[in-house]
Amino acid sequence: MKKVVALLLALCMVFAMVACSSSKKDTAETTTAAAETTTAAAAETTTAAAGDTTAAAASTTGKAAADITVAGIVFQDDQFMNMLTKGYQDAAKDAGVKKCLTDNTNNDQAKETELINTYLAQGVNGLAIAPLNGDASVAALKAADAKGMKIALTNIDLKDADFIVAGFTSNDYNNCYLAGTEAAKIIKKKMGDTEVKLGIVQFKSLLPDNSQNRVKGYETALTDGGVKFTEVANQDAWLQDTALETASAMLTAHPEINVIIAVNDGGTIGSVMAVQNAGLSDKVLVFGHDGSDQISSMILDDKSPLQCVVAQDPYGQGYKSMTALINALEGKDYSATKGKCTYLDGIVLSNQDKGAVNKWRVDQGFAEIK
């Protein structure tokens, strides 16, 4: 009996050792399996994250128009920039883009950079912009392009532009030379060979290159047209209200002024109003820049001192740049416009051809003035 009991105890010990060994083996296998699962999951997560990054970078091209988000930025609240913005919006609408954001930097370089970075963070696919500065603006735009946002330019002739989808602008010198040629004819017709006392209203403290090229275009054309002139006043004022004050002060300080040249729309409108307020519409001729409903109406008014302007095509700039941007985002070929700023010709609007002024108005969607 004792032998039987001893045998049974021995067998129980063997079974216990086998069970313990099996338990340890199962635990080890479970731990190994868990480690393998964790490693696999981590690898899949890393791969997925990498894939998401690649997808995000690639998501800016080859998308359907309805899935694209674009933005348009201008730097000022005036008629020119409002027409530029409308060009952005109409192009996006015509292309079937459902989300087109627009904003205005109000001549603030820091705000421009902030807007670019904000749109980038929001996942905006493409940006059409009228930059404030050819140097300061480029760094932020290049950085946005490097992170996958496509860029199109308006209202600037940027030389270092390899990164852009397209650019559309005016040639400031050429446009004002055209207007200055017409101005020379009008001055010779109305003043003969009298030496002109010239007042300039420009915006060199805002955009020095653009402003000075416009002034140079006008003055070179006057010289080439045989007009003798002395520049007696030259001030900055690019918004209507400040231009009204500036031009009024010019006329007070220099009553000999008989011609004012203003080289943007706000400066033109303000200068015309200053001459009218001073009761000098029959003595001071005004020549300007930009076309709009208000400016073309002034040219058609026989009592207005505004003689002629050169009308840029802000709407066309906005429309063409946004269209090129959307085409690139859709994956279409844009090699013909990549890295290039294309000039859109200006049109001279003169009170010597009121029929042409009215035709321009109708073409722009404004009512004819009889």
Summary of the structure (lengths in Angstrom):
residues: 370
radius of gyration: 34.2
end to end distance: 134.1
largest distance: 147.1
contacts: 1278
relative contact order: 0.13
helix: 54%
strand: 17%
